[in-house]
Amino acid sequence: MTDELSGIAATALALLESAQNGDSDAGDQLGEILPSLTAAAESGDMAAQNVLGGVLLEFAENPSDAAFWFKKTAERDSAMGKRSLGHLYANGLGVPQNLTEAERLFKEAADDGDAHAQFNLAQLWWGKRDPHAVAALLRSAAEGGIDDAYVVLGDLLAAMDQDAEALRSYVNAAESGHDGAMYVAACWYRDGTAGRPDSIEALKWFFKMIHAGNADGLHEAIAVARGMTDEEIRRAGELAGCPGEAEAMVGTVQKYR
């Protein structure tokens, strides 16, 4: 069975996501349509059952009732329901913790192509199964839109001494806006972890990270820039789409020369 969203389910899911991002009005609206969402779930609408489970878990903080609805959809072969119920079993939320049951549910949903389930199963298998099988799950999850999977894949590949592919994975995550991956990519280019050091690429990712609102790499960025020419700093800023940050960095490092 598919996990396509009905009208009320799609509306509730959009409101839930907005509420989770801090939109108080969305939270109020979600509360207003909850009776309609519940009615749709009780009538057998599987999408509404899944979304209601998510609302109960994430918004109402009621994992026991969430488990009730996820069990219903999992029994109807919903990948979303299986993955969500697996999450509850993996963490002991609303149900007794049962990693064997969680693995079974994640595996079934992963086999159906659910990217979240693939990511969850990979994490469950980390250190317990063939790392190549874990890497395959992470690649599939990343290709399915789970940006964090690129980061975890990078960590796994690095542990397998596949540094060049690990760096590509971190860069993929960085290009998707993951600021933690931007930091790793910057450091790897700076240090030449997967090849020759590349100060311009390193500073580019530091600039992107800072521009994204994470200044944790500022001191490292200054240290890299101190060994670069003004033209190289500006080139890094151009590649990052951050010419203003580059000019500011040129002014900052001049005092060290």
C-alpha angles and dihedrals in degrees: 000000000000127000096222112150124244119219098266091042093051091049093048093047092051090050092047091053091048092048090051088054091057102268103145092186089058089053091053091048091048090055090051095054095040093097090054092047090049091049090052091049092049090051089059102262100153095199090052090049091054094046091045088054089052092048091049092049102041104025107026093032091224106135094169093062090040089056090054092060096039090053089054094052094041088056087053090055097255111162089206091052093048093048093047093047089047089056090054093050092045092055102030093243113159090338134058111276109263116168092182091058091043091053092049093051094044090049094052092048092044090052087054089057100257105157095202091053091049090053093047093047091049090054091048090051095046109124092002105069138039105299090222090060089049090049091051091054092048092050091051092047091049092049087050091060104270101133093185088062089067090057094048089045089053090052091049094048091048089053087051090052092246093132099160093055090041090057091049089053093050090048091051089054091045091051088054089058101263102150094195089057089048088059094049092047091049092050093046092051090046093051098036091236093159099028138323118354112261113194094183093055090043093052091043091061093043088053092049091049092051091045089053089060100262111117096175090109096049097105091047090049091053090048091053093044092052089069094048135081121247089251091054092049091051090048090054089050091049092052090048093048088239108114092153092057089047093054090047089051092050089056092046097052095045089080089061094055 
